[in-house]
Amino acid sequence: MGSLMQPLLSFLKNEDGPTAVEYALILSAILAACLLAVQTVGRVTQSSFEYSKQQIVSFMQSE
């Protein structure tokens, strides 16, 4: 029984696992923020191009 407890205690004392999990959580939060920023910029850019297109079509039809 003692031989089974030694690896378990060693695993619980090792801090590399939780540190890796913390880094993964931070990375996922940064990734989510980047994706949100790219989506927002994409929507604003699309809106700008749609407005420009409408203005050009309106100008071309008035002549």
N, C-alpha and C positions, 0 to 999 in steps of 0.2 A: 504493500500500500504506500509506503514511503517513496518508492521509486516513481509512482504516479504523481505524487504531490510536488516533487521537485520541479519538473518542467512547468507545471501549472503556476507555482509560486514565481518561478523565473519569468514566465510570460506576464504575470500581473505586475511585477516590478519593472519590467522593461517599458520605457516611455516612448519608444520609437513608433509604436502602433498608433497611440492617440495623437501624436504629433503629425503623423501622415494623414490621419483623418481630419485634423484641424486644417491642414494645408489644402486638402481636397475641398472642404467646405468653403474656405476663403476663395479658392480658385473658381468654384461653381458660382459663388456670389458675384465675382468679378465678371465672369462669362455672361451671367444673366444681365448685368448692368450694361455690358457692351452690346449685347443683342437688342436690348431695349433702346439704346441710343441709336443703333443702326436703323432699326425700324422707324423711329421717330424722324430721323433725317430723311429716310426714304419717303415717308408720307409727305413731309414738307416739300421735298424736291418734286414729287409727283404733282402736288397741288400747284406749285409754281409753274411747272410746265403746262398743266391744264389751263391755268389762267392766261399764260402767254399764247397758247393755241387759240383760246377763245378770242383774245384781242386781235390776233392776226386774221382769223376767219371773219370777225366782225368788220375789220378794216377792209378786207378784200371784197366783202359783199356790199359795202357802202359805195364802192366806186363803180 
